[in-house]
Amino acid sequence: MQEEKGAALRSDAQRNRERILEVALDELTRAADAPLSMIAKKAGVGQGTFYRNFPNREALVLEVYRYEMQQVADTAARLLRTRPPDRALREWMDRLAQYAMAKAGLADALRKTTSTHGSLAQIGYTPVSQAVTLLLTANKEAGTIRPDLTPDDFLLAIAGLWQIDPHTTNWQPRATRLLDLVMDGLRAGARGAGGPAPGESEGDGPGTGRP
């Protein structure tokens, strides 16, 4: 019975933490200086609970960033369980675009923590890179993308997302067009598409008499 009670308390604590992060994302996106007391109130938690989870603003902002990046990364495995690899990859790219636009609203809050936290880039890069590796591996095995593609290639190819102004009304069609172009490039030379692998001409390969 004591073990069940302890599990329930841990579950409540986890829900409180996730609720704080959800509210913080919304509020910090609107205003980098959103009062922590307001975030706690909207999350429905007391000041003690809030500060046990996040002792200061920097801790909260960095965790919001890490949490959101992890959420995006975790989507990759879920998509691969329910969709063909190429469709999972393309849908995940849309999720990343949506996050990129939302993250822009956190720019001021993030800048205020970056000066004192040198690992900010690594916090976001690691889970996303792992998700990209998972998606690219599944697609290579299915023959739906070119086999020589690396995670760094992919991340460089989609870097244009961060050049789109999230405050414009047409950011979504612009992001969609960019990602469609990137996806077309990823498919070029895919063995499953019936084309030659990168570096081969149409006449190269087994049975042609060429090395």
One Martini backbone bead per residue (centre of mass of N, CA, C, O) as a GRO file, in nm:
protein
  211
    1MET     BB    1   0.057   0.063  -0.021
    2GLN     BB    2   0.301   0.252   0.000
    3GLU     BB    3   0.391   0.215  -0.294
    4GLU     BB    4   0.136   0.335  -0.425
    5LYS     BB    5   0.158   0.612  -0.294
    6GLY     BB    6   0.438   0.681  -0.412
    7ALA     BB    7   0.352   0.660  -0.710
    8ALA     BB    8   0.134   0.882  -0.699
    9LEU     BB    9   0.325   1.112  -0.618
   10ARG     BB   10   0.508   1.093  -0.865
   11SER     BB   11   0.283   1.143  -1.071
   12ASP     BB   12   0.202   1.422  -0.969
   13ALA     BB   13   0.479   1.554  -1.001
   14GLN     BB   14   0.496   1.511  -1.309
   15ARG     BB   15   0.243   1.671  -1.384
   16ASN     BB   16   0.333   1.938  -1.266
   17ARG     BB   17   0.584   1.973  -1.439
   18GLU     BB   18   0.444   1.961  -1.717
   19ARG     BB   19   0.252   2.197  -1.667
   20ILE     BB   20   0.464   2.412  -1.627
   21LEU     BB   21   0.595   2.382  -1.909
   22GLU     BB   22   0.345   2.449  -2.079
   23VAL     BB   23   0.295   2.731  -1.963
   24ALA     BB   24   0.578   2.848  -2.007
   25LEU     BB   25   0.578   2.837  -2.311
   26ASP     BB   26   0.344   3.031  -2.355
   27GLU     BB   27   0.446   3.276  -2.182
   28LEU     BB   28   0.741   3.305  -2.304
   29THR     BB   29   0.642   3.354  -2.593
   30ARG     BB   30   0.503   3.626  -2.521
   31ALA     BB   31   0.713   3.670  -2.258
   32ALA     BB   32   1.026   3.669  -2.127
   33ASP     BB   33   0.913   3.824  -1.840
   34ALA     BB   34   0.739   3.628  -1.716
   35PRO     BB   35   0.611   3.562  -1.429
   36LEU     BB   36   0.650   3.302  -1.215
   37SER     BB   37   0.387   3.335  -1.052
   38MET     BB   38   0.199   3.312  -1.300
   39ILE     BB   39   0.284   3.032  -1.392
   40ALA     BB   40   0.204   2.885  -1.135
   41LYS     BB   41  -0.094   2.964  -1.132
   42LYS     BB   42  -0.169   2.847  -1.420
   43ALA     BB   43  -0.063   2.552  -1.328
   44GLY     BB   44  -0.172   2.493  -1.026
   45VAL     BB   45   0.068   2.582  -0.830
   46GLY     BB   46   0.276   2.627  -0.589
   47GLN     BB   47   0.561   2.782  -0.497
   48GLY     BB   48   0.701   2.535  -0.378
   49THR     BB   49   0.666   2.348  -0.622
   50PHE     BB   50   0.801   2.524  -0.828
   51TYR     BB   51   1.091   2.560  -0.680
   52ARG     BB   52   1.158   2.257  -0.673
   53ASN     BB   53   1.181   2.243  -0.988
   54PHE     BB   54   1.245   2.578  -1.019
   55PRO     BB   55   1.470   2.795  -0.871
   56ASN     BB   56   1.478   2.952  -1.157
   57ARG     BB   57   1.461   3.094  -1.462
   58GLU     BB   58   1.687   2.941  -1.603
   59ALA     BB   59   1.588   2.656  -1.538
   60LEU     BB   60   1.319   2.684  -1.687
   61VAL     BB   61   1.409   2.762  -1.975
   62LEU     BB   62   1.597   2.518  -2.026
   63GLU     BB   63   1.371   2.303  -1.981
   64VAL     BB   64   1.182   2.390  -2.200
   65TYR     BB   65   1.379   2.343  -2.428
   66ARG     BB   66   1.444   2.046  -2.370
   67TYR     BB   67   1.154   1.936  -2.369
   68GLU     BB   68   1.074   2.018  -2.658
   69MET     BB   69   1.301   1.867  -2.805
   70GLN     BB   70   1.220   1.586  -2.695
   71GLN     BB   71   0.937   1.578  -2.810
   72VAL     BB   72   1.022   1.588  -3.104
   73ALA     BB   73   1.207   1.340  -3.099
   74ASP     BB   74   0.991   1.125  -2.998
   75THR     BB   75   0.813   1.131  -3.259
   76ALA     BB   76   0.976   0.948  -3.446
   77ALA     BB   77   0.905   0.667  -3.327
   78ARG     BB   78   0.597   0.693  -3.353
   79LEU     BB   79   0.586   0.726  -3.662
   80LEU     BB   80   0.734   0.453  -3.735
   81ARG     BB   81   0.497   0.269  -3.616
   82THR     BB   82   0.258   0.407  -3.837
   83ARG     BB   83   0.466   0.459  -4.078
   84PRO     BB   84   0.630   0.506  -4.334
   85PRO     BB   85   0.943   0.625  -4.346
   86ASP     BB   86   0.897   0.871  -4.541
   87ARG     BB   87   0.646   0.981  -4.394
   88ALA     BB   88   0.772   1.013  -4.117
   89LEU     BB   89   0.988   1.216  -4.200
   90ARG     BB   90   0.800   1.438  -4.314
   91GLU     BB   91   0.631   1.481  -4.056
   92TRP     BB   92   0.867   1.552  -3.872
   93MET     BB   93   0.947   1.809  -4.020
   94ASP     BB   94   0.687   1.957  -3.943
   95ARG     BB   95   0.732   1.950  -3.638
   96LEU     BB   96   0.996   2.111  -3.646
   97ALA     BB   97   0.876   2.366  -3.770
   98GLN     BB   98   0.677   2.428  -3.543
   99TYR     BB   99   0.895   2.459  -3.332
  100ALA     BB  100   1.065   2.683  -3.462
  101MET     BB  101   0.837   2.894  -3.435
  102ALA     BB  102   0.799   2.876  -3.127
  103LYS     BB  103   1.099   2.929  -3.041
  104ALA     BB  104   1.113   3.223  -3.132
  105GLY     BB  105   0.954   3.325  -2.874
  106LEU     BB  106   1.219   3.236  -2.686
  107ALA     BB  107   1.469   3.404  -2.761
  108ASP     BB  108   1.501   3.604  -2.526
  109ALA     BB  109   1.515   3.396  -2.296
  110LEU     BB  110   1.759   3.241  -2.413
  111ARG     BB  111   1.966   3.475  -2.422
  112LYS     BB  112   1.967   3.516  -2.104
  113THR     BB  113   2.108   3.215  -2.067
  114THR     BB  114   2.353   3.172  -2.258
  115SER     BB  115   2.579   3.341  -2.104
  116THR     BB  116   2.554   3.101  -1.855
  117HIS     BB  117   2.508   2.857  -2.088
  118GLY     BB  118   2.707   2.671  -2.303
  119SER     BB  119   2.498   2.401  -2.358
  120LEU     BB  120   2.248   2.477  -2.530
  121ALA     BB  121   2.299   2.346  -2.807
  122GLN     BB  122   2.329   2.051  -2.698
  123ILE     BB  123   2.047   2.012  -2.580
  124GLY     BB  124   1.914   2.015  -2.874
  125TYR     BB  125   2.096   1.836  -3.060
  126THR     BB  126   2.095   1.546  -2.949
  127PRO     BB  127   1.792   1.453  -2.985
  128VAL     BB  128   1.768   1.531  -3.285
  129SER     BB  129   2.000   1.358  -3.394
  130GLN     BB  130   1.876   1.089  -3.302
  131ALA     BB  131   1.617   1.113  -3.470
  132VAL     BB  132   1.749   1.136  -3.745
  133THR     BB  133   1.898   0.868  -3.740
  134LEU     BB  134   1.647   0.690  -3.718
  135LEU     BB  135   1.508   0.787  -3.983
  136LEU     BB  136   1.739   0.735  -4.185
  137THR     BB  137   1.776   0.435  -4.134
  138ALA     BB  138   1.492   0.345  -4.217
  139ASN     BB  139   1.514   0.462  -4.510
  140LYS     BB  140   1.759   0.307  -4.607
  141GLU     BB  141   1.638   0.022  -4.565
  142ALA     BB  142   1.391   0.104  -4.770
  143GLY     BB  143   1.503   0.290  -5.014
  144THR     BB  144   1.398   0.621  -4.981
  145ILE     BB  145   1.701   0.712  -4.965
  146ARG     BB  146   1.999   0.810  -4.979
  147PRO     BB  147   2.280   0.629  -4.849
  148ASP     BB  148   2.491   0.893  -4.791
  149LEU     BB  149   2.334   1.014  -4.569
  150THR     BB  150   2.358   1.248  -4.306
  151PRO     BB  151   2.268   1.418  -4.032
  152ASP     BB  152   2.427   1.675  -4.111
  153ASP     BB  153   2.307   1.707  -4.388
  154PHE     BB  154   2.017   1.743  -4.296
  155LEU     BB  155   2.053   1.990  -4.104
  156LEU     BB  156   2.160   2.174  -4.327
  157ALA     BB  157   1.914   2.155  -4.523
  158ILE     BB  158   1.704   2.276  -4.283
  159ALA     BB  159   1.821   2.561  -4.188
  160GLY     BB  160   1.608   2.753  -4.328
  161LEU     BB  161   1.390   2.761  -4.108
  162TRP     BB  162   1.551   2.987  -3.931
  163GLN     BB  163   1.482   3.216  -4.170
  164ILE     BB  164   1.192   3.222  -4.091
  165ASP     BB  165   0.931   3.428  -4.024
  166PRO     BB  166   0.694   3.375  -3.769
  167HIS     BB  167   0.524   3.661  -3.817
  168THR     BB  168   0.422   3.557  -4.068
  169THR     BB  169   0.146   3.435  -4.250
  170ASN     BB  170   0.346   3.241  -4.457
  171TRP     BB  171   0.527   3.027  -4.308
  172GLN     BB  172   0.401   2.751  -4.375
  173PRO     BB  173   0.429   2.736  -4.690
  174ARG     BB  174   0.733   2.787  -4.684
  175ALA     BB  175   0.810   2.537  -4.518
  176THR     BB  176   0.682   2.326  -4.701
  177ARG     BB  177   0.848   2.385  -4.953
  178LEU     BB  178   1.125   2.338  -4.835
  179LEU     BB  179   1.071   2.038  -4.739
  180ASP     BB  180   1.000   1.928  -5.016
  181LEU     BB  181   1.276   1.984  -5.143
  182VAL     BB  182   1.438   1.816  -4.947
  183MET     BB  183   1.293   1.546  -4.999
  184ASP     BB  184   1.370   1.526  -5.294
  185GLY     BB  185   1.676   1.512  -5.235
  186LEU     BB  186   1.672   1.251  -5.061
  187ARG     BB  187   1.552   1.065  -5.300
  188ALA     BB  188   1.788   1.104  -5.467
  189GLY     BB  189   1.918   0.784  -5.539
  190ALA     BB  190   1.724   0.585  -5.449
  191ARG     BB  191   1.686   0.248  -5.473
  192GLY     BB  192   1.369   0.230  -5.439
  193ALA     BB  193   1.329   0.431  -5.701
  194GLY     BB  194   1.525   0.299  -5.940
  195GLY     BB  195   1.783   0.437  -5.904
  196PRO     BB  196   2.085   0.538  -5.876
  197ALA     BB  197   2.339   0.569  -5.698
  198PRO     BB  198   2.551   0.767  -5.582
  199GLY     BB  199   2.800   0.772  -5.850
  200GLU     BB  200   2.607   0.654  -6.056
  201SER     BB  201   2.517   0.549  -6.350
  202GLU     BB  202   2.280   0.402  -6.543
  203GLY     BB  203   2.506   0.173  -6.642
  204ASP     BB  204   2.573   0.093  -6.375
  205GLY     BB  205   2.646  -0.211  -6.231
  206PRO     BB  206   2.508  -0.497  -6.229
  207GLY     BB  207   2.542  -0.649  -6.551
  208THR     BB  208   2.724  -0.430  -6.735
  209GLY     BB  209   3.053  -0.474  -6.723
  210ARG     BB  210   3.112  -0.287  -6.492
  211PRO     BB  211   3.275  -0.187  -6.195
   0.00000   0.00000   0.00000
